[in-house]
Amino acid sequence: MGNNSGLLSSLAGWNGTMYNYASGISDSVVKPIAYTLLALFFLLELWNLSQRLATMGGGQTVGVQQLCLSMLKMVLCKWAVDSAMPLVNCIFSVFQSVTTGMASYVGNGKVSGGLDSAALV
C-alpha cells in the first residue's frame, strides 16, 4: 500500500491521461446527451403541467406554484448534470482518504498495532 501502488494518489495523479479522457468524454459526449434528454423531459413536464392546470381549474396562484415547482425540479436536474464529474471526484476523494486512513494502520503488510475498537468507533 505504498505511494507507488496508486491507492493513495488522486485519480488525476494516478493516471492523468485517463482522467483527461474521462473528463473530455464527459464534457463532449455525455453532457450534450444529458442536456437533450433534460430538455425533452422539461417539455414533457410543461405539457403535463398545462394538462393538470386545465383539468384542475385552479386559480393563478396554483398555476404559479406548480410552475415554480417544475422550474425547481429542472434547475436541480441541470445542477446534477453539471456537477457529475465533480461529484465523482468527490466520491473518489472520500475513498482515497479512507484508504489513506487504513494505510496508517498497515505498514509493510503487517498490522502496526492492536485493534483499538474504541478509537475505531
All heavy atoms as an XYZ file, in Angstrom:
887
protein
N       0.817     -1.193      0.000
C       0.000      0.000      0.000
C       0.859      1.253      0.000
O       0.454      2.288      0.483
C      -0.932      0.022      1.201
C      -2.049     -0.980      1.087
S      -3.315     -0.788      2.342
C      -3.809      0.874      2.122
N       2.034      1.172     -0.561
C       2.896      2.343     -0.610
C       2.385      3.374     -1.595
O       1.416      3.167     -2.316
N       3.035      4.507     -1.634
C       2.614      5.581     -2.522
C       2.773      5.218     -3.993
O       2.122      5.798     -4.845
C       3.401      6.857     -2.218
C       2.959      7.486     -0.918
O       1.812      7.352     -0.529
N       3.876      8.143     -0.241
N       3.636      4.250     -4.305
C       3.838      3.865     -5.700
C       2.741      2.951     -6.231
O       2.664      2.705     -7.418
C       5.195      3.176     -5.866
C       6.327      4.140     -5.614
O       6.184      5.339     -5.804
N       7.448      3.611     -5.161
N       1.888      2.417     -5.340
C       0.855      1.495     -5.790
C      -0.319      2.203     -6.448
O      -1.094      1.590     -7.148
C       0.342      0.661     -4.607
O      -0.364      1.494     -3.710
N      -0.474      3.504     -6.217
C      -1.578      4.242     -6.808
C      -2.823      4.303     -5.953
O      -3.762      5.011     -6.276
N      -2.834      3.558     -4.846
C      -4.014      3.574     -3.985
C      -4.165      4.892     -3.244
O      -5.263      5.287     -2.906
C      -3.950      2.437     -2.973
C      -4.215      1.038     -3.507
C      -4.005      0.024     -2.410
C      -5.618      0.939     -4.068
N      -3.057      5.562     -2.972
C      -3.107      6.762     -2.157
C      -3.020      8.044     -2.987
O      -2.948      9.126     -2.433
C      -1.978      6.739     -1.123
C      -1.982      5.523     -0.188
C      -0.821      5.598      0.771
C      -3.286      5.421      0.559
N      -3.052      7.928     -4.305
C      -2.989      9.128     -5.142
C      -4.367      9.432     -5.712
O      -5.250      8.592     -5.733
C      -1.982      8.923     -6.277
O      -2.370      7.861     -7.106
N      -4.525     10.666     -6.148
C      -5.810     11.069     -6.736
C      -5.961     10.446     -8.119
O      -5.006      9.910     -8.684
C      -5.888     12.590     -6.831
O      -4.927     13.063     -7.756
N      -7.170     10.536     -8.666
C      -7.417      9.955     -9.986
C      -6.564     10.646    -11.052
O      -5.982      9.985    -11.904
C      -8.901     10.061    -10.332
C      -9.349      9.432    -11.648
C      -9.009      7.950    -11.666
C     -10.827      9.638    -11.852
N      -6.481     11.969    -10.978
C      -5.662     12.704    -11.947
C      -4.182     12.404    -11.737
O      -3.409     12.343    -12.695
C      -5.924     14.196    -11.833
N      -3.778     12.209    -10.490
C      -2.378     11.898    -10.208
C      -2.009     10.471    -10.558
O      -0.872     10.185    -10.935
N      -2.952      9.554    -10.435
C      -2.675      8.148    -10.720
C      -2.491      7.917    -12.207
O      -1.556      7.262    -12.633
C      -3.805      7.285    -10.175
C      -3.651      5.833    -10.469
C      -2.712      4.991     -9.968
C      -4.457      5.057    -11.349
N      -2.879      3.738    -10.482
C      -3.953      3.749    -11.336
C      -5.561      5.347    -12.139
C      -4.509      2.729    -12.073
C      -6.112      4.325    -12.868
C      -5.593      3.038    -12.837
N      -3.415      8.458    -13.016
C      -3.315      8.325    -14.471
C      -3.948      9.576    -15.081
O      -5.149      9.610    -15.340
C      -4.015      7.054    -14.940
C      -3.709      6.715    -16.380
O      -3.248      7.563    -17.136
N      -3.961      5.480    -16.755
N      -3.118     10.585    -15.300
C      -3.604     11.855    -15.808
C      -4.229     11.755    -17.182
O      -5.215     12.435    -17.486
N      -3.669     10.894    -18.032
C      -4.205     10.724    -19.381
C      -5.614     10.142    -19.335
O      -6.514     10.624    -20.026
C      -3.284      9.808    -20.211
O      -1.964     10.335    -20.176
C      -3.755      9.705    -21.637
N      -5.801      9.133    -18.514
C      -7.123      8.515    -18.378
C      -8.124      9.517    -17.797
O      -9.280      9.572    -18.234
C      -7.049      7.284    -17.477
C      -8.349      6.528    -17.377
S      -8.733      5.636    -18.870
C      -7.665      4.252    -18.699
N      -7.689     10.308    -16.830
C      -8.559     11.319    -16.238
C      -8.952     12.358    -17.290
O     -10.115     12.756    -17.357
C      -7.856     11.985    -15.060
C      -8.666     13.098    -14.448
C      -9.742     12.811    -13.615
C      -8.370     14.427    -14.712
C     -10.501     13.822    -13.064
C      -9.129     15.447    -14.164
C     -10.181     15.142    -13.343
O     -10.937     16.150    -12.802
N      -8.004     12.784    -18.115
C      -8.318     13.754    -19.166
C      -9.283     13.168    -20.196
O     -10.168     13.877    -20.681
C      -7.041     14.238    -19.844
C      -6.219     15.127    -18.938
O      -6.744     15.732    -18.013
N      -4.921     15.187    -19.173
N      -9.112     11.888    -20.540
C     -10.054     11.234    -21.464
C     -11.455     11.195    -20.860
O     -12.438     11.512    -21.532
C      -9.602      9.817    -21.803
C      -8.475      9.727    -22.794
C      -7.540      8.708    -22.695
C      -8.342     10.637    -23.824
C      -6.492      8.610    -23.599
C      -7.302     10.554    -24.722
C      -6.387      9.536    -24.609
O      -5.352      9.448    -25.503
N     -11.542     10.790    -19.602
C     -12.853     10.699    -18.950
C     -13.504     12.074    -18.849
O     -14.701     12.220    -19.094
C     -12.714     10.070    -17.573
N     -12.722     13.072    -18.515
C     -13.256     14.425    -18.419
C     -13.696     14.946    -19.783
O     -14.741     15.579    -19.913
C     -12.198     15.340    -17.811
O     -12.707     16.600    -17.564
N     -12.904     14.661    -20.822
C     -13.266     15.082    -22.180
C     -14.522     14.403    -22.688
O     -15.380     15.038    -23.308
N     -14.644     13.105    -22.433
C     -15.849     12.370    -22.840
C     -17.069     12.898    -22.091
O     -18.149     13.049    -22.670
C     -15.650     10.852    -22.616
C     -14.665     10.303    -23.640
C     -16.966     10.109    -22.685
C     -14.230      8.881    -23.378
N     -16.880     13.198    -20.818
C     -17.993     13.750    -20.039
C     -18.459     15.080    -20.607
O     -19.660     15.316    -20.733
C     -17.560     13.924    -18.583
O     -18.542     14.602    -17.851
N     -17.508     15.943    -20.969
C     -17.872     17.273    -21.465
C     -18.395     17.258    -22.893
O     -19.295     18.020    -23.228
C     -16.668     18.222    -21.374
C     -16.335     18.566    -19.939
O     -17.216     18.434    -19.076
O     -15.172     18.963    -19.686
N     -17.826     16.409    -23.749
C     -18.184     16.482    -25.170
C     -19.231     15.465    -25.612
O     -19.835     15.644    -26.670
C     -16.922     16.312    -26.026
O     -16.355     15.034    -25.817
N     -19.470     14.424    -24.832
C     -20.429     13.394    -25.248
C     -21.590     13.273    -24.256
O     -22.762     13.371    -24.641
C     -19.728     12.023    -25.413
C     -20.731     10.946    -25.754
C     -18.642     12.095    -26.469
N     -21.260     13.075    -23.000
C     -22.293     12.769    -22.017
C     -23.171     13.982    -21.722
O     -24.401     13.872    -21.697
C     -21.649     12.220    -20.720
C     -22.682     12.011    -19.641
C     -20.915     10.926    -21.018
N     -22.555     15.143    -21.509
C     -23.348     16.329    -21.172
C     -24.301     16.750    -22.283
O     -25.459     17.068    -21.993
C     -22.440     17.483    -20.769
C     -21.932     17.366    -19.352
C     -21.145     18.585    -18.949
C     -20.609     18.433    -17.540
N     -19.807     19.605    -17.142
N     -23.890     16.769    -23.569
C     -24.876     17.129    -24.600
C     -26.063     16.166    -24.667
O     -27.203     16.598    -24.845
C     -24.069     17.104    -25.901
C     -22.674     17.377    -25.478
C     -22.538     16.728    -24.142
N     -25.800     14.872    -24.495
C     -26.893     13.904    -24.488
C     -27.791     14.139    -23.271
O     -29.021     14.120    -23.372
C     -26.343     12.462    -24.514
C     -25.666     12.181    -25.857
C     -27.445     11.448    -24.242
C     -24.924     10.873    -25.910
N     -27.178     14.385    -22.127
C     -27.960     14.626    -20.915
C     -28.779     15.906    -21.039
O     -29.936     15.953    -20.608
C     -27.033     14.705    -19.702
N     -28.197     16.956    -21.632
C     -28.948     18.201    -21.810
C     -30.108     18.016    -22.782
O     -31.180     18.595    -22.588
C     -28.037     19.318    -22.306
C     -27.091     19.845    -21.260
C     -25.795     20.195    -21.601
C     -27.484     19.996    -19.938
C     -24.920     20.682    -20.656
C     -26.616     20.480    -18.994
C     -25.331     20.822    -19.352
O     -24.473     21.302    -18.409
N     -29.919     17.205    -23.814
C     -31.003     16.934    -24.758
C     -32.142     16.192    -24.063
O     -33.320     16.550    -24.220
C     -30.482     16.117    -25.955
O     -29.415     16.835    -26.576
C     -31.575     15.854    -26.964
N     -31.798     15.166    -23.297
C     -32.829     14.437    -22.552
C     -33.503     15.336    -21.521
O     -34.725     15.269    -21.319
C     -32.221     13.218    -21.859
C     -31.811     12.073    -22.774
C     -31.084     10.999    -21.979
C     -33.021     11.493    -23.472
N     -32.725     16.192    -20.891
C     -33.288     17.119    -19.917
C     -34.263     18.093    -20.574
O     -35.322     18.391    -20.019
C     -32.158     17.880    -19.225
C     -32.490     18.652    -17.966
C     -33.036     17.727    -16.889
C     -31.260     19.372    -17.461
N     -33.933     18.560    -21.769
C     -34.840     19.464    -22.489
C     -36.137     18.747    -22.866
O     -37.226     19.319    -22.754
C     -34.156     20.010    -23.736
N     -36.018     17.485    -23.297
C     -37.225     16.721    -23.624
C     -38.100     16.503    -22.393
O     -39.327     16.639    -22.453
C     -36.845     15.383    -24.265
C     -36.223     15.470    -25.657
C     -35.745     14.106    -26.116
C     -37.209     16.051    -26.651
N     -37.474     16.160    -21.270
C     -38.243     15.994    -20.040
C     -38.849     17.314    -19.576
O     -39.944     17.334    -19.011
C     -37.377     15.390    -18.924
C     -37.180     13.914    -19.057
C     -35.915     13.376    -19.165
C     -38.265     13.051    -19.064
C     -35.729     12.014    -19.287
C     -38.102     11.684    -19.186
C     -36.818     11.170    -19.300
N     -38.154     18.420    -19.821
C     -38.683     19.725    -19.449
C     -39.936     20.045    -20.270
O     -40.928     20.527    -19.735
C     -37.620     20.791    -19.648
C     -38.072     22.163    -19.251
C     -38.427     22.440    -17.943
C     -38.145     23.176    -20.173
C     -38.846     23.701    -17.563
C     -38.565     24.439    -19.822
C     -38.908     24.711    -18.502
N     -39.880     19.759    -21.563
C     -41.062     19.983    -22.409
C     -42.217     19.084    -21.971
O     -43.375     19.522    -21.928
C     -40.727     19.738    -23.875
C     -39.815     20.769    -24.523
C     -39.432     20.327    -25.925
C     -40.481     22.128    -24.541
N     -41.923     17.839    -21.653
C     -42.951     16.926    -21.163
C     -43.525     17.412    -19.833
O     -44.744     17.344    -19.611
C     -42.374     15.515    -21.010
C     -43.341     14.429    -20.564
C     -44.422     14.218    -21.603
C     -42.584     13.140    -20.311
N     -42.671     17.924    -18.973
C     -43.132     18.454    -17.687
C     -44.055     19.653    -17.887
O     -45.091     19.766    -17.230
C     -41.918     18.853    -16.836
C     -42.265     19.447    -15.499
C     -42.762     18.438    -14.492
O     -42.503     17.235    -14.653
O     -43.433     18.860    -13.539
N     -43.694     20.546    -18.808
C     -44.550     21.703    -19.078
C     -45.884     21.283    -19.684
O     -46.931     21.847    -19.363
C     -43.835     22.693    -19.992
C     -42.694     23.477    -19.356
C     -42.042     24.379    -20.400
C     -43.175     24.284    -18.174
N     -45.863     20.289    -20.561
C     -47.106     19.808    -21.152
C     -47.994     19.177    -20.081
O     -49.202     19.426    -20.030
C     -46.806     18.817    -22.270
C     -48.043     18.389    -22.987
C     -48.724     19.087    -23.934
C     -48.760     17.172    -22.797
N     -49.817     18.377    -24.352
C     -49.865     17.193    -23.668
C     -48.569     16.071    -21.978
C     -50.769     16.152    -23.731
C     -49.474     15.029    -22.050
C     -50.567     15.091    -22.922
N     -47.394     18.344    -19.218
C     -48.166     17.733    -18.128
C     -48.706     18.795    -17.179
O     -49.838     18.674    -16.680
C     -47.307     16.736    -17.350
C     -47.119     15.447    -18.103
O     -47.935     15.081    -18.939
N     -46.034     14.761    -17.817
N     -47.919     19.841    -16.937
C     -48.369     20.925    -16.085
C     -49.572     21.644    -16.686
O     -50.544     21.932    -15.995
C     -47.227     21.923    -15.850
C     -47.559     23.171    -15.034
C     -47.953     22.800    -13.621
C     -46.392     24.122    -15.055
N     -49.506     21.891    -17.982
C     -50.647     22.560    -18.630
C     -51.892     21.680    -18.589
O     -53.007     22.177    -18.397
C     -50.301     22.941    -20.073
O     -50.158     21.786    -20.871
N     -51.733     20.377    -18.749
C     -52.868     19.464    -18.674
C     -53.455     19.416    -17.262
O     -54.670     19.397    -17.091
C     -52.456     18.054    -19.116
C     -52.051     17.969    -20.569
C     -53.174     18.373    -21.491
O     -54.309     17.966    -21.322
N     -52.858     19.200    -22.476
N     -52.591     19.394    -16.264
C     -53.070     19.383    -14.874
C     -53.834     20.651    -14.546
O     -54.872     20.618    -13.899
C     -51.895     19.246    -13.909
C     -51.571     17.840    -13.520
C     -50.511     17.855    -12.492
N     -49.363     18.567    -13.090
C     -48.119     18.522    -12.672
N     -47.828     17.850    -11.609
N     -47.161     19.160    -13.283
N     -53.296     21.787    -14.969
C     -53.949     23.059    -14.676
C     -55.276     23.176    -15.419
O     -56.229     23.763    -14.895
C     -53.031     24.227    -15.019
C     -51.802     24.365    -14.130
C     -50.926     25.501    -14.611
C     -52.203     24.562    -12.684
N     -55.351     22.627    -16.630
C     -56.603     22.691    -17.386
C     -57.680     21.838    -16.731
O     -58.854     22.232    -16.690
C     -56.364     22.239    -18.823
N     -57.323     20.680    -16.217
C     -58.319     19.812    -15.587
C     -58.621     20.226    -14.163
O     -59.706     19.979    -13.667
C     -57.847     18.345    -15.588
O     -56.611     18.243    -14.879
C     -57.693     17.823    -16.989
N     -57.667     20.882    -13.510
C     -57.859     21.263    -12.116
C     -58.723     22.508    -11.994
O     -59.471     22.643    -11.027
C     -56.490     21.509    -11.464
C     -56.526     21.467     -9.969
S     -54.902     21.300     -9.204
C     -53.928     22.524     -9.989
N     -58.615     23.404    -12.928
C     -59.418     24.611    -12.883
C     -59.042     25.542    -11.746
O     -59.844     26.333    -11.294
N     -57.802     25.448    -11.277
C     -57.362     26.282    -10.167
C     -57.069     27.697    -10.612
O     -57.054     28.031    -11.791
N     -56.847     28.562     -9.649
C     -56.564     29.960     -9.923
C     -55.122     30.177    -10.328
O     -54.363     29.230    -10.554
N     -54.758     31.436    -10.407
C     -53.411     31.779    -10.836
C     -52.358     31.364     -9.817
O     -51.252     31.000    -10.194
C     -53.301     33.281    -11.078
C     -53.832     33.704    -12.418
C     -53.582     35.181    -12.636
O     -53.791     35.970    -11.744
N     -53.127     35.510    -13.826
N     -52.677     31.431     -8.546
C     -51.678     31.082     -7.540
C     -51.283     29.615     -7.619
O     -50.123     29.274     -7.446
C     -52.199     31.400     -6.120
O     -53.432     30.719     -5.917
C     -52.383     32.884     -5.924
N     -52.240     28.751     -7.899
C     -51.934     27.327     -8.054
C     -51.051     27.127     -9.277
O     -50.085     26.362     -9.247
C     -53.229     26.490     -8.159
C     -52.907     25.039     -8.460
C     -54.031     26.605     -6.891
N     -51.350     27.818    -10.353
C     -50.553     27.697    -11.571
C     -49.138     28.190    -11.386
O     -48.180     27.548    -11.842
N     -48.968     29.291    -10.702
C     -47.630     29.830    -10.454
C     -46.852     28.901     -9.535
O     -45.669     28.654     -9.741
C     -47.727     31.261     -9.868
C     -46.385     31.751     -9.399
C     -48.311     32.210    -10.889
N     -47.529     28.369     -8.526
C     -46.864     27.444     -7.612
C     -46.406     26.190     -8.350
O     -45.273     25.747     -8.174
C     -47.800     27.065     -6.470
C     -47.184     26.095     -5.485
C     -48.178     25.628     -4.448
O     -49.380     25.862     -4.565
N     -47.685     24.961     -3.426
N     -47.261     25.624     -9.168
C     -46.894     24.426     -9.923
C     -45.760     24.717    -10.907
O     -44.853     23.905    -11.076
C     -48.112     23.880    -10.682
C     -49.202     23.346     -9.784
C     -48.775     22.085     -9.074
O     -48.075     21.249     -9.626
N     -49.173     21.958     -7.830
N     -45.794     25.878    -11.546
C     -44.733     26.260    -12.471
C     -43.406     26.434    -11.747
O     -42.357     25.977    -12.232
C     -45.112     27.542    -13.210
C     -44.110     28.038    -14.259
C     -43.994     27.025    -15.388
C     -44.533     29.385    -14.786
N     -43.437     27.044    -10.576
C     -42.206     27.223     -9.800
C     -41.632     25.880     -9.349
O     -40.412     25.680     -9.368
C     -42.460     28.119     -8.589
S     -42.707     29.839     -9.021
N     -42.492     24.953     -8.952
C     -42.012     23.623     -8.571
C     -41.393     22.891     -9.756
O     -40.370     22.216     -9.617
C     -43.159     22.806     -7.975
C     -43.620     23.226     -6.582
C     -44.837     22.420     -6.164
C     -42.498     23.069     -5.582
N     -41.998     23.041    -10.941
C     -41.433     22.413    -12.139
C     -40.077     23.026    -12.479
O     -39.140     22.318    -12.844
C     -42.382     22.577    -13.320
O     -43.564     21.862    -13.104
N     -39.969     24.347    -12.360
C     -38.695     25.011    -12.639
C     -37.625     24.580    -11.636
O     -36.465     24.378    -11.999
C     -38.858     26.533    -12.591
C     -39.693     27.089    -13.690
S     -38.883     26.822    -15.259
C     -40.101     27.499    -16.345
N     -38.011     24.431    -10.369
C     -37.060     23.992     -9.352
C     -36.543     22.589     -9.660
O     -35.338     22.324     -9.529
C     -37.714     24.023     -7.969
C     -36.835     23.570     -6.811
C     -35.652     24.503     -6.631
C     -37.649     23.466     -5.539
N     -37.437     21.701    -10.091
C     -37.009     20.354    -10.469
C     -36.001     20.397    -11.607
O     -34.991     19.699    -11.590
C     -38.211     19.504    -10.893
C     -39.022     18.966     -9.769
C     -39.958     17.882    -10.239
C     -41.235     18.479    -10.763
N     -42.244     17.483    -11.099
N     -36.271     21.249    -12.597
C     -35.370     21.321    -13.741
C     -34.021     21.935    -13.357
O     -32.977     21.507    -13.845
C     -36.012     22.108    -14.877
C     -37.271     21.466    -15.444
S     -37.234     19.673    -15.673
C     -35.939     19.433    -16.814
N     -34.034     22.909    -12.479
C     -32.769     23.510    -12.026
C     -31.932     22.484    -11.270
O     -30.717     22.383    -11.465
C     -33.048     24.758    -11.157
C     -31.818     25.197    -10.397
C     -33.564     25.893    -12.014
N     -32.584     21.692    -10.417
C     -31.855     20.655     -9.686
C     -31.304     19.583    -10.616
O     -30.180     19.106    -10.431
C     -32.757     20.036     -8.619
C     -33.101     20.936     -7.440
C     -34.082     20.236     -6.506
C     -31.862     21.358     -6.693
N     -32.068     19.215    -11.635
C     -31.585     18.225    -12.603
C     -30.411     18.773    -13.410
O     -29.438     18.065    -13.659
C     -32.715     17.790    -13.531
S     -33.955     16.772    -12.729
N     -30.482     20.037    -13.819
C     -29.373     20.641    -14.549
C     -28.136     20.731    -13.670
O     -27.018     20.480    -14.112
C     -29.738     22.015    -15.082
C     -28.622     22.588    -15.944
C     -28.921     23.958    -16.450
C     -27.823     24.513    -17.308
N     -26.488     24.396    -16.804
N     -28.329     21.066    -12.393
C     -27.198     21.110    -11.470
C     -26.553     19.729    -11.343
O     -25.325     19.627    -11.283
C     -27.659     21.608    -10.105
C     -26.573     21.552     -9.083
C     -25.558     22.451     -8.894
C     -26.363     20.510     -8.127
N     -24.749     22.036     -7.878
C     -25.219     20.844     -7.384
C     -27.049     19.331     -7.831
C     -24.733     20.031     -6.355
C     -26.556     18.536     -6.817
C     -25.418     18.882     -6.097
N     -27.367     18.684    -11.291
C     -26.829     17.324    -11.190
C     -26.010     16.968    -12.424
O     -24.942     16.347    -12.311
C     -27.964     16.319    -10.991
N     -26.488     17.366    -13.609
C     -25.728     17.085    -14.840
C     -24.431     17.876    -14.845
O     -23.370     17.348    -15.184
C     -26.579     17.407    -16.095
C     -25.746     17.368    -17.348
C     -27.739     16.430    -16.204
N     -24.491     19.148    -14.467
C     -23.291     19.982    -14.455
C     -22.268     19.513    -13.435
O     -21.069     19.676    -13.633
C     -23.651     21.441    -14.157
C     -24.360     22.113    -15.308
O     -24.262     21.605    -16.443
O     -25.020     23.144    -15.076
N     -22.732     18.939    -12.346
C     -21.844     18.561    -11.246
C     -21.487     17.084    -11.236
O     -20.962     16.595    -10.230
C     -22.506     18.925     -9.918
O     -22.791     20.294     -9.879
N     -21.739     16.373    -12.296
C     -21.488     14.929    -12.304
C     -20.007     14.608    -12.107
O     -19.653     13.782    -11.267
C     -22.000     14.303    -13.600
N     -19.132     15.267    -12.860
C     -17.702     14.980    -12.741
C     -17.144     15.427    -11.387
O     -16.400     14.656    -10.765
C     -16.948     15.641    -13.900
C     -15.561     15.111    -14.092
S     -15.623     13.387    -14.596
C     -13.917     13.090    -14.919
N     -17.484     16.616    -10.881
C     -17.011     16.952     -9.533
C     -17.543     16.013     -8.448
O     -16.835     15.719     -7.488
C     -17.518     18.376     -9.306
C     -17.643     18.947    -10.666
C     -18.060     17.799    -11.533
N     -18.771     15.509     -8.604
C     -19.303     14.558     -7.626
C     -18.530     13.243     -7.667
O     -18.245     12.657     -6.623
C     -20.787     14.317     -7.867
C     -21.721     15.451     -7.466
C     -23.145     15.146     -7.910
C     -21.671     15.700     -5.986
N     -18.190     12.777     -8.865
C     -17.394     11.555     -8.987
C     -16.027     11.766     -8.352
O     -15.516     10.893     -7.635
C     -17.278     11.124    -10.469
C     -16.244     10.036    -10.646
C     -18.622     10.654    -10.984
N     -15.416     12.929     -8.590
C     -14.119     13.229     -7.978
C     -14.227     13.298     -6.456
O     -13.320     12.867     -5.747
C     -13.565     14.547     -8.520
C     -13.057     14.403     -9.931
O     -12.668     13.330    -10.349
N     -13.082     15.496    -10.664
N     -15.342     13.819     -5.955
C     -15.552     13.903     -4.516
C     -15.678     12.506     -3.904
O     -15.090     12.226     -2.859
C     -16.794     14.733     -4.230
S     -17.156     14.921     -2.490
N     -16.440     11.649     -4.544
C     -16.586     10.273     -4.061
C     -15.241      9.559     -4.076
O     -14.870      8.861     -3.125
C     -17.637      9.514     -4.898
C     -19.022     10.082     -4.629
C     -17.611      8.020     -4.607
C     -20.097      9.588     -5.578
N     -14.469      9.769     -5.148
C     -13.143      9.164     -5.234
C     -12.243      9.701     -4.126
O     -11.467      8.959     -3.528
C     -12.533      9.441     -6.611
C     -11.299      8.645     -6.884
C     -11.384      7.346     -7.324
C     -10.045      9.210     -6.701
C     -10.245      6.604     -7.574
C      -8.908      8.481     -6.949
C      -9.005      7.172     -7.385
N     -12.362     10.981     -3.819
C     -11.549     11.589     -2.770
C     -11.902     11.027     -1.395
O     -11.016     10.818     -0.562
C     -11.739     13.108     -2.791
O     -11.049     13.702     -1.741
N     -13.189     10.778     -1.160
C     -13.597     10.187      0.120
C     -12.991      8.803      0.277
O     -12.434      8.466      1.335
C     -15.143     10.136      0.220
C     -15.592      9.250      1.360
C     -15.710     11.532      0.374
N     -13.073      7.986     -0.757
C     -12.490      6.646     -0.669
C     -10.970      6.695     -0.589
O     -10.355      5.837      0.041
C     -12.962      5.772     -1.826
C     -14.368      5.284     -1.646
C     -15.386      5.745     -2.454
C     -14.684      4.385     -0.643
C     -16.681      5.319     -2.283
C     -15.979      3.943     -0.457
C     -16.985      4.412     -1.278
N     -10.371      7.702     -1.196
C      -8.923      7.870     -1.085
C      -8.532      8.185      0.358
O      -7.553      7.645      0.874
C      -8.461      8.979     -2.015
C      -6.984      9.279     -1.915
C      -6.610     10.517     -2.708
O      -7.438     11.133     -3.345
N      -5.351     10.873     -2.653
N      -9.303      9.042      1.023
C      -8.994      9.363      2.422
C      -9.220      8.162      3.331
O      -8.477      7.962      4.301
C      -9.805     10.568      2.885
O     -11.171     10.257      2.952
N     -10.234      7.337      3.022
C     -10.451      6.116      3.800
C      -9.274      5.170      3.618
O      -8.761      4.591      4.589
C     -11.779      5.432      3.388
C     -11.878      4.027      3.966
C     -12.964      6.271      3.827
N      -8.792      5.037      2.395
C      -7.650      4.174      2.121
C      -6.398      4.703      2.803
O      -5.603      3.928      3.351
C      -7.414      4.060      0.605
O      -8.613      3.606     -0.013
C      -6.300      3.094      0.298
N      -6.215      6.014      2.803
C      -5.073      6.612      3.484
C      -5.161      6.361      4.981
O      -4.148      6.068      5.632
C      -5.016      8.125      3.207
O      -4.959      8.337      1.805
C      -3.818      8.762      3.858
N      -6.360      6.468      5.548
C      -6.539      6.170      6.966
C      -6.241      4.715      7.287
O      -5.636      4.420      8.318
N      -6.634      3.805      6.410
C      -6.331      2.390      6.622
C      -4.848      2.130      6.479
O      -4.302      1.266      7.155
C      -7.123      1.530      5.639
C      -8.588      1.488      5.953
S      -9.675      0.599      4.817
C      -8.657     -0.257      3.710
N      -4.175      2.879      5.605
C      -2.741      2.677      5.391
C      -1.939      3.047      6.629
O      -0.843      2.531      6.834
C      -2.269      3.494      4.201
N      -2.482      3.925      7.473
C      -1.753      4.293      8.682
C      -1.710      3.137      9.685
O      -0.842      3.101     10.542
C      -2.380      5.530      9.326
O      -3.674      5.235      9.806
N      -2.649      2.192      9.587
C      -2.650      1.036     10.478
C      -1.868     -0.145      9.914
O      -1.530     -1.058     10.633
C      -4.090      0.576     10.773
C      -4.817      1.499     11.698
C      -5.762      2.393     11.226
C      -4.545      1.479     13.060
C      -6.418      3.257     12.076
C      -5.194      2.341     13.921
C      -6.133      3.236     13.422
O      -6.775      4.088     14.265
N      -1.622     -0.109      8.613
C      -0.929     -1.220      7.970
C       0.402     -0.704      7.451
O       0.453      0.246      6.686
C      -1.760     -1.801      6.807
C      -0.996     -2.905      6.105
C      -3.097     -2.298      7.301
N       1.469     -1.323      7.840
C       2.798     -0.951      7.351
C       3.543     -2.191      6.926
O       3.637     -3.148      7.680
N       4.067     -2.216      5.747
C       4.823     -3.356      5.196
C       4.023     -4.654      5.243
O       4.568     -5.710      5.464
C       6.151     -3.546      5.941
C       7.039     -2.340      5.797
O       7.018     -1.673      4.758
N       7.808     -2.034      6.832
N       2.727     -4.557      5.093
C       1.898     -5.752      5.038
C       1.523     -6.316      6.390
O       0.871     -7.337      6.469
N       1.937     -5.675      7.479
C       1.621     -6.174      8.811
C       0.879     -5.090      9.575
O       1.120     -3.905      9.399
C       2.891     -6.552      9.565
C       3.640     -7.685      8.913
C       4.854     -8.028      9.706
C       5.591     -9.170      9.012
N       6.787     -9.544      9.723
N      -0.003     -5.514     10.445
C      -0.741     -4.562     11.266
C       0.227     -3.944     12.253
O       0.976     -4.649     12.924
C      -1.915     -5.255     11.986
C      -2.625     -4.297     12.906
C      -2.878     -5.841     10.971
N       0.223     -2.606     12.331
C       1.213     -1.914     13.156
C       0.840     -1.867     14.626
O       1.666     -1.529     15.450
C       1.407     -0.485     12.631
O       0.188      0.212     12.668
N      -0.361     -2.178     14.994
C      -0.749     -2.148     16.405
C      -1.969     -3.008     16.628
O      -2.549     -3.550     15.694
N      -2.342     -3.121     17.880
C      -3.532     -3.882     18.211
C      -4.778     -3.141     17.793
O      -4.783     -1.927     17.536
N      -5.865     -3.855     17.695
C      -7.149     -3.265     17.296
C      -7.744     -2.508     18.464
O      -8.039     -3.092     19.511
C      -8.101     -4.363     16.815
C      -9.471     -3.901     16.361
C      -9.312     -3.025     15.112
C     -10.361     -5.079     16.052
N      -7.874     -1.207     18.308
C      -8.478     -0.353     19.335
C      -9.907     -0.071     18.905
O     -10.168      0.826     18.115
C      -7.662      0.929     19.470
C      -8.161      1.800     20.622
O      -8.988      1.301     21.419
O      -7.715      2.942     20.721
N     -10.843     -0.850     19.436
C     -12.240     -0.732     18.998
C     -12.855      0.594     19.395
O     -13.705      1.109     18.682
C     -13.065     -1.902     19.527
O     -13.033     -1.897     20.954
N     -12.428      1.187     20.493
C     -12.964      2.480     20.916
C     -12.558      3.575     19.931
O     -13.361      4.429     19.565
C     -12.493      2.832     22.320
N     -11.304      3.550     19.492
C     -10.841      4.552     18.506
C     -11.475      4.300     17.149
O     -11.718      5.230     16.396
C      -9.318      4.500     18.398
N     -11.745      3.028     16.838
C     -12.367      2.688     15.567
C     -13.800      3.228     15.499
O     -14.218      3.733     14.469
C     -12.350      1.170     15.377
C     -12.816      0.622     14.048
C     -11.913      1.124     12.936
C     -12.835     -0.885     14.077
N     -14.519      3.135     16.610
C     -15.893      3.648     16.648
C     -15.864      5.152     16.554
O     -16.573      5.787     15.853
C     -16.612      3.201     17.930
C     -17.951      3.884     18.086
C     -16.805      1.694     17.922
